[in-house]
């Protein structure tokens, strides 16, 4: 049987997963996992460094964006 506490925990994990996806936190986590797997000796950027590099790359090559 599922207790109320178990349901609350599952709900909380689902909300945390959703928020991490919307805010892009999961992107950073995937990037760090990729670096550690494919480039074990490479330095891992901080969250701030990651986002600065990502936004700079988007500004340099906007791709399909209109502006």
N, C-alpha and C positions, 0 to 999 in steps of 0.2 A: 504494500500500500504506500501511496505517496502522501507524505505529510505536508502540512502547510509550509513548514520551513523549507522542505525540498522544492516546492513550487516557487517560493519566493527566491531561492537561490538560482533556480533555472531561469526565472524571469529576469533577475538582476544580471546574470551572465549574458542573456540575450540582449538586454539594453546596452551593456558595456561593449559587446561585440559590434552592435549597430553604431554606437557613437564613435568607436575607434575607426570604423570604416568610413563614416561620414567626414570625420575630421582629418583623415589621412594617416592616422597613427599606424594603421596596419600596413600602409605603404612603406613607412620607415622600418617597421619590424621585418617586412619581407626583404627589403634592401640589405639590412644588417645580416639576415640569414644567408642571403646570396653572397655577400662579401665573405663571410666566414667559411662558406662552403667552397666557393670558386677561387677566392683570393685570400687564403688564410693569413698571409703576412701583411696584408694591406691594413692601414689604420682605419678604424671605424669612426666616421664623422659623428659629431653630436647631432641631436635633433635639429638644432638651429642651423648648423652647417649644412645638413642635408636639405632643409627647405630653402635656404639661400641659394644653393647650387641648383636645385630643381627649378625654382622660379627664374633664375638667371638663364637656364637652358630654355625654358618656355619663352622668355622674352627674346632671346637670340633667334629662335626658330619657332615662330608661332604656329606653323602648320595650317590646320584648317580653320583657325579662328578668324573672325572677320576683321578684328582691329589689332 
